[in-house]
Amino acid sequence: MISRARPKDDETLRRAIYDGEVFLLPKTDASTALVEMASLALRRELGDDPRRAHERFTDEALFGHIGKLRKEIYTQPHAHTLMAEMAASAGFPARETAFDPARLRVIAHCAFENPRAAPVYYPHRDTWYAHPMSVVTIWTALDDLDENETFVFFPERFSRPVNNDSEVFDYDEWVSRGWSLKIGWQDRDASLLARYPSVVGESDYGPAQGFKCERGEILLFSGAHFHKTLPQALGRTRFSLDARLVHLGDHARGLGAPNVDGRSRGSALPDYVQPREQTT
């Protein structure tokens, strides 16, 4: 399911992704630049060896530092430019693509033991969060990672429904009090109060497919893939960046992955960075 052989043209690449194929592509100058920007920000905020920052900070202090960085990376125009360049280097030209900006993802050592972090580990589809069926997730790691440090896909469920309560998610309500919940930079208790789409009454999802990767490599997959973050208890924190891409031409033509079980309401697409905003 995970291929390192990229189709020769961008349209064939997108069609393959909509059909469920996952691509792990070589690092590019653009992905390297984005990773380096985020890595420098982490070292500035957390000191040397950010992967062991949990040894130097309390959970509350670390949340504050990470929240500051999440907001910076998500809102900073320079980060938007680098993400657009990384997406273009992977086959999603800026003039044709809208994107939800890069989010810094932090999977800390033993964070799965904290009830506040529970939603991070929910198996889910990104499309349960009101993204269109043409959405493609672009992901890159800030360090070389082994297979037990990333996340897993459940390929058998790409085109088969999973019992879920995605109907609880209303995008307009989600962002009505500002974007702090959307990005996750301020309220430590938000995950205890908000309703996140989750699986209902199922636990057998079929075989899992994982992967390992090098720093800056580019993973592309349909947001309709059912996947799950792996808990970490390895004495180090995992840092990664991901964003969501929508090729506007495909979206206009109704192209994308099948919607087998998503019932979320509203649309995140109007809040993506649009092509006209990328060129101003």
C-alpha positions as CSV (number, residue, x, y, z in Angstrom):
1,M,0.0,0.0,0.0
2,I,2.9,2.4,0.7
3,S,4.9,3.1,-2.4
4,R,8.1,4.9,-3.0
5,A,7.6,4.9,-6.8
6,R,5.9,8.2,-7.8
7,P,3.7,8.2,-10.9
8,K,5.2,10.4,-13.7
9,D,2.5,13.0,-13.7
10,D,0.6,14.9,-11.0
11,E,-2.9,13.9,-12.1
12,T,-2.1,10.1,-12.0
13,L,-0.5,10.7,-8.5
14,R,-3.7,12.3,-7.2
15,R,-6.0,9.6,-8.7
16,A,-3.9,6.9,-7.1
17,I,-4.1,8.7,-3.7
18,Y,-7.9,9.0,-4.0
19,D,-7.9,5.2,-4.7
20,G,-6.1,4.6,-1.4
21,E,-2.5,4.4,-2.3
22,V,0.0,6.0,0.0
23,F,3.3,7.5,-1.2
24,L,6.5,8.0,0.8
25,L,8.6,10.3,-1.4
26,P,12.2,11.5,-1.1
27,K,12.9,14.7,0.8
28,T,13.1,17.9,-1.3
29,D,14.8,21.2,-0.8
30,A,11.4,22.6,0.2
31,S,10.6,19.9,2.8
32,T,14.1,20.2,4.2
33,A,13.7,24.0,4.6
34,L,10.3,23.6,6.4
35,V,11.7,20.9,8.7
36,E,14.8,23.0,9.5
37,M,12.6,26.0,10.2
38,A,10.5,24.0,12.7
39,S,13.6,22.3,14.2
40,L,15.2,25.7,14.9
41,A,12.0,27.0,16.5
42,L,11.9,23.9,18.7
43,R,15.5,24.4,19.8
44,R,14.9,28.1,20.5
45,E,11.9,27.3,22.6
46,L,12.9,24.0,24.3
47,G,16.7,24.1,24.2
48,D,19.1,21.5,22.8
49,D,17.7,18.0,22.2
50,P,14.0,18.8,22.1
51,R,13.2,15.1,21.9
52,R,14.1,14.9,25.6
53,A,12.3,18.1,26.6
54,H,9.9,16.1,28.7
55,E,12.8,15.5,31.1
56,R,13.3,19.2,31.7
57,F,9.7,20.6,31.8
58,T,6.5,19.8,33.6
59,D,3.6,18.7,31.5
60,E,2.0,22.2,31.9
61,A,5.1,24.1,31.0
62,L,5.8,21.9,28.0
63,F,2.2,22.4,26.8
64,G,2.7,26.2,27.0
65,H,5.9,26.1,25.0
66,I,4.5,23.7,22.4
67,G,1.3,25.8,22.1
68,K,3.3,28.9,21.3
69,L,5.2,27.0,18.5
70,R,2.0,25.5,17.1
71,K,0.4,29.0,16.8
72,E,3.6,30.4,15.2
73,I,3.9,27.7,12.6
74,Y,0.2,27.6,11.8
75,T,-0.1,31.4,11.3
76,Q,3.3,32.6,10.1
77,P,3.3,33.7,6.5
78,H,6.9,32.3,6.0
79,A,5.7,28.9,7.2
80,H,2.8,29.1,4.7
81,T,5.2,29.9,1.9
82,L,7.4,26.9,2.8
83,M,4.4,24.6,3.0
84,A,3.2,25.7,-0.4
85,E,6.7,25.1,-1.8
86,M,6.8,21.6,-0.2
87,A,3.4,20.7,-1.6
88,A,4.4,21.9,-5.0
89,S,7.6,19.8,-4.8
90,A,5.4,16.8,-4.1
91,G,3.1,17.4,-7.1
92,F,0.5,19.9,-5.8
93,P,1.2,23.2,-7.6
94,A,0.5,26.4,-5.6
95,R,-1.7,27.9,-8.3
96,E,-4.1,24.9,-8.2
97,T,-4.0,23.9,-4.5
98,A,-5.6,25.2,-1.3
99,F,-4.1,24.1,2.0
100,D,-4.8,24.0,5.7
101,P,-1.5,25.2,7.1
102,A,1.1,23.1,8.8
103,R,0.5,21.8,12.3
104,L,3.2,20.8,14.6
105,R,2.4,17.4,16.0
106,V,4.0,16.3,19.3
107,I,3.7,12.8,20.6
108,A,5.5,12.9,23.9
109,H,7.0,10.1,25.9
110,C,4.1,8.3,27.8
111,A,1.7,11.1,26.9
112,F,-1.0,8.4,26.3
113,E,-1.2,8.1,30.1
114,N,-2.6,11.6,30.3
115,P,-6.4,11.8,29.8
116,R,-6.1,15.2,28.2
117,A,-4.2,13.6,25.3
118,A,-6.7,10.8,24.6
119,P,-8.1,12.3,21.4
120,V,-4.6,12.3,19.9
121,Y,-4.7,8.5,19.8
122,Y,-8.3,8.0,18.5
123,P,-8.3,6.0,15.3
124,H,-10.0,8.3,12.7
125,R,-10.3,9.6,9.2
126,D,-9.3,13.2,8.6
127,T,-12.5,13.6,6.6
128,W,-14.5,13.2,9.9
129,Y,-13.4,16.7,10.7
130,A,-15.3,18.3,7.8
131,H,-12.5,18.2,5.2
132,P,-13.7,17.5,1.6
133,M,-13.3,14.0,0.2
134,S,-10.6,15.3,-2.2
135,V,-8.3,16.2,0.8
136,V,-4.8,14.8,0.8
137,T,-2.7,14.8,3.9
138,I,1.0,15.7,3.5
139,W,3.2,14.7,6.4
140,T,6.9,14.9,7.3
141,A,9.0,14.0,10.3
142,L,11.5,16.3,12.0
143,D,13.8,13.3,12.7
144,D,14.5,9.8,11.4
145,L,11.8,7.6,12.8
146,D,11.4,3.8,13.2
147,E,8.1,2.1,12.4
148,N,7.1,2.1,16.1
149,E,7.4,5.9,16.3
150,T,5.0,6.9,13.5
151,F,1.4,5.8,12.9
152,V,-0.5,3.0,11.2
153,F,-3.1,2.7,8.5
154,F,-5.9,0.1,8.4
155,P,-6.1,-0.5,4.6
156,E,-9.1,-2.8,4.7
157,R,-11.2,0.1,6.1
158,F,-10.4,2.6,3.4
159,S,-13.5,1.6,1.4
160,R,-15.4,-0.1,4.3
161,P,-17.3,1.8,6.9
162,V,-16.3,2.0,10.5
163,N,-19.0,2.6,13.2
164,N,-18.4,6.2,14.3
165,D,-20.1,9.3,15.7
166,S,-18.7,11.8,13.2
167,E,-22.1,13.5,13.1
168,V,-21.1,15.2,16.4
169,F,-18.6,17.3,14.6
170,D,-19.8,20.7,13.3
171,Y,-17.0,22.7,11.8
172,D,-18.7,26.1,12.2
173,E,-19.4,25.4,15.9
174,W,-15.8,24.1,16.3
175,V,-14.3,27.4,15.2
176,S,-17.0,29.7,16.5
177,R,-15.0,30.6,19.7
178,G,-11.8,31.2,17.8
179,W,-9.1,28.9,16.4
180,S,-7.4,27.9,19.6
181,L,-9.3,24.6,19.6
182,K,-8.7,24.1,15.9
183,I,-5.0,24.5,16.3
184,G,-4.6,23.5,20.0
185,W,-2.4,26.2,21.4
186,Q,-4.0,27.5,24.6
187,D,-6.5,25.5,26.5
188,R,-5.1,22.4,28.2
189,D,-8.5,21.1,29.1
190,A,-10.1,21.5,25.6
191,S,-9.7,17.8,24.9
192,L,-11.7,17.0,28.0
193,L,-14.6,19.3,27.0
194,A,-14.8,19.1,23.2
195,R,-16.5,16.4,21.2
196,Y,-14.0,14.6,18.9
197,P,-15.3,12.1,16.3
198,S,-14.5,8.6,17.4
199,V,-15.2,4.9,16.8
200,V,-18.3,3.4,18.4
201,G,-18.4,-0.2,19.3
202,E,-15.6,-1.6,17.2
203,S,-12.1,-2.6,18.0
204,D,-11.0,-5.0,15.1
205,Y,-10.0,-2.9,12.2
206,G,-8.1,-5.5,10.2
207,P,-4.3,-5.6,9.7
208,A,-2.3,-2.4,10.4
209,Q,0.2,-1.0,7.9
210,G,3.0,1.1,9.4
211,F,6.1,2.7,8.1
212,K,9.5,4.1,9.0
213,C,10.9,7.3,7.5
214,E,13.8,9.7,7.3
215,R,13.8,13.3,8.3
216,G,12.1,15.4,5.6
217,E,10.7,12.6,3.5
218,I,7.2,13.4,2.3
219,L,4.2,11.1,3.1
220,L,1.1,11.7,1.0
221,F,-2.2,9.9,1.7
222,S,-5.9,10.4,1.3
223,G,-7.6,12.1,4.3
224,A,-10.2,9.3,4.0
225,H,-7.7,6.7,5.2
226,F,-8.6,5.2,8.6
227,H,-5.4,5.6,10.7
228,K,-4.1,5.8,14.2
229,T,-1.2,7.4,16.0
230,L,1.0,5.0,18.0
231,P,1.7,5.7,21.7
232,Q,5.3,6.4,22.5
233,A,7.1,5.1,25.6
234,L,10.6,5.2,24.2
235,G,12.1,8.0,26.3
236,R,11.9,10.5,23.4
237,T,9.3,12.7,21.9
238,R,8.2,12.5,18.2
239,F,7.9,15.8,16.3
240,S,6.3,16.0,12.9
241,L,4.5,18.5,10.6
242,D,1.4,17.8,8.6
243,A,-1.1,19.8,6.5
244,R,-4.1,19.1,4.3
245,L,-4.1,19.8,0.6
246,V,-7.1,20.2,-1.8
247,H,-6.5,20.3,-5.6
248,L,-9.3,22.8,-6.4
249,G,-9.8,21.5,-9.9
250,D,-10.4,18.0,-8.7
251,H,-12.7,19.3,-6.0
252,A,-14.8,21.2,-8.5
253,R,-15.1,18.1,-10.6
254,G,-16.2,16.0,-7.6
255,L,-13.1,13.9,-7.6
256,G,-11.8,12.3,-4.4
257,A,-11.9,9.3,-2.2
258,P,-15.2,7.5,-1.4
259,N,-17.1,8.7,1.6
260,V,-18.1,5.4,3.3
261,D,-19.0,6.6,6.7
262,G,-18.4,10.4,7.2
263,R,-21.3,12.5,8.6
264,S,-19.5,15.6,9.9
265,R,-21.2,19.0,9.2
266,G,-19.8,22.2,7.6
267,S,-16.7,22.6,5.6
268,A,-13.1,23.5,6.5
269,L,-12.2,24.3,2.9
270,P,-13.2,28.0,3.0
271,D,-10.6,28.6,5.8
272,Y,-7.8,27.0,3.8
273,V,-5.0,29.2,2.4
274,Q,-6.3,29.8,-1.1
275,P,-4.1,30.1,-4.2
276,R,-4.7,33.9,-4.5
277,E,-3.4,34.3,-0.9
278,Q,-0.2,32.4,-1.7
279,T,0.8,34.7,-4.5
280,T,0.2,38.1,-2.7
